[in-house]
Amino acid sequence: MATVFVPTALRRFTAGQSRVEAAGATVGEVIGQLEDSYPGIGERLLDDSGDVKRFINVFRNDDEIRTLEGLATAVDESDKISIVPAMAGGSN
């Protein structure tokens, strides 16, 4: 199973865990398994059309999945999946 790193804002769905294990052949399947195990997390990651929300970045190892094959990006058991909410703001 891949290791999924959960950002602080979503840890209420994972009982405070900063990382969890999830199975799946693709990033989309891993997110689906996360939703099965931790109901509610999927709707925080995916929009109504089933794509990753634009302000959420998902990495497989060091690569953002939008630069790969999106949710169809292949996942191996040794992979690390990081969910990273985009930061907004800055100085004036």
PEMOWO-V866542 format. One record per pair of residues at least 12 apart in sequence whose ideal C-beta (glycine too) atoms are under 10 Angstrom apart, sorted by the first residue. I is the first residue (numbers start at 1). J is the second residue. Records with the same first field share a line. If there is no record, write none. Layout:
I = J / J
This chain:
1 = 20 / 21 / 22 / 23 / 24 / 30 / 33 / 75 / 77 / 78 / 79
2 = 20 / 21 / 22 / 23 / 24 / 27 / 29 / 30 / 33 / 60 / 61 / 75 / 76 / 77 / 78 / 79 / 80 / 81
3 = 19 / 20 / 21 / 22 / 77 / 78 / 79 / 80 / 81 / 82
4 = 17 / 18 / 19 / 20 / 21 / 22 / 24 / 27 / 30 / 31 / 33 / 34 / 38 / 41 / 58 / 75 / 79 / 80 / 81 / 82 / 83
5 = 18 / 19 / 20 / 59 / 80 / 81 / 82 / 83 / 84
6 = 18 / 19 / 20 / 34 / 38 / 41 / 81 / 82 / 83
7 = 44 / 56 / 82 / 83 / 84 / 85
8 = 85
9 = 44 / 83 / 85
10 = 34 / 38 / 40 / 41 / 44 / 45 / 56 / 83 / 85
11 = 38 / 41
12 = 38 / 40 / 41 / 44
13 = 34 / 35 / 37 / 38 / 39 / 40 / 41 / 42 / 44
14 = 34 / 37 / 38 / 41
15 = 38
17 = 38
19 = 80 / 81 / 82
20 = 33 / 34 / 37 / 38 / 41 / 81
21 = 33 / 37 / 77
22 = 34 / 35 / 36 / 37 / 38 / 75 / 81
23 = 37 / 75 / 77
24 = 74 / 75 / 79 / 81
25 = 72 / 74 / 75 / 76
26 = 60 / 65 / 69 / 70 / 71 / 72 / 73 / 74 / 75
27 = 52 / 58 / 59 / 60 / 65 / 68 / 69 / 70 / 71 / 72 / 73 / 74 / 75 / 79 / 81
28 = 46 / 50 / 51 / 52 / 58 / 65 / 69 / 70 / 71 / 72 / 73 / 75
29 = 71 / 72 / 74 / 75
30 = 58 / 60 / 71 / 73 / 75 / 79 / 81
31 = 45 / 46 / 50 / 52 / 58 / 71 / 81 / 83
32 = 46 / 71
34 = 81 / 83
41 = 83
44 = 56 / 83 / 85
45 = 58 / 83 / 85
46 = 71
50 = 71
51 = 66 / 70 / 71
52 = 64 / 65 / 66 / 70 / 71 / 83
53 = 85 / 86
54 = 66 / 86
55 = 85 / 86 / 87 / 88
56 = 83 / 84 / 85 / 86
57 = 82 / 83 / 84 / 85 / 86 / 87
58 = 70 / 71 / 73 / 81 / 82 / 83 / 84
59 = 73 / 79 / 80 / 81 / 82 / 83 / 84
60 = 73 / 74 / 75 / 76 / 79 / 80 / 81 / 82
61 = 75 / 76 / 78 / 79 / 80 / 81 / 82
62 = 80 / 82
64 = 82 / 84
65 = 81
